[in-house]
Structures are given as C-alpha cells and as structure tokens.
Amino acid sequence: MTPVELQLNTAVQHLVTTARAKAYYKDDYARIAELLDRADHLCNLAREGVADVRLARILDETAMQFPECSRAILTGVTPNS
C-alpha cells in the first residue's frame, strides 16, 4: 500500500468512526450523513486514481468543516505545524 493509499484508508476509517460516534449520541443526523457521504466520495476517488493534490484538498476541506474530526488524521498535519 502506498503512503497516499494508507492515508486515504486511515481518513475514511476516521470519518466512519466519527460518524458512528455521533450516531451513538444521537447527534446532528445531517452532519452524520455528510461525513458518510465524504467517506464514500473518497473511496470513489481512490478507485478512480485521482491525483494526490485533489485528495489532499478534499481532506483539508473536511478537516476544516468538521472540527470534531482529527485534522492530524485527515491531513497528516497537526494544527501547530
């Protein structure tokens, strides 16, 4: 598995885990659905072999839009970096 594939796999797993945790607490269902949509979208992009730059942009946007997700896991960049 390449480093990009590993990062993508980890990010998708994190999005699904975050969505599941939100569901357990009966959190905002629209945000849960959006997290799952993004995970699905990332899987589709990976299957299509989309460029690393585009995947990085999507992961960065997701980290900004969903502060409950770990920015370090999604982007590989810690907030103080």
Secondary structure, 3 states (H helix, E strand, C coil): CCHHHHHHHHHHHHHHHHHHHHHHCCCCHHHHHHHHHHHHHHHHHHHHCCCHHHHHHHHHHHHHHCCCCCHHHHHCCCCCC
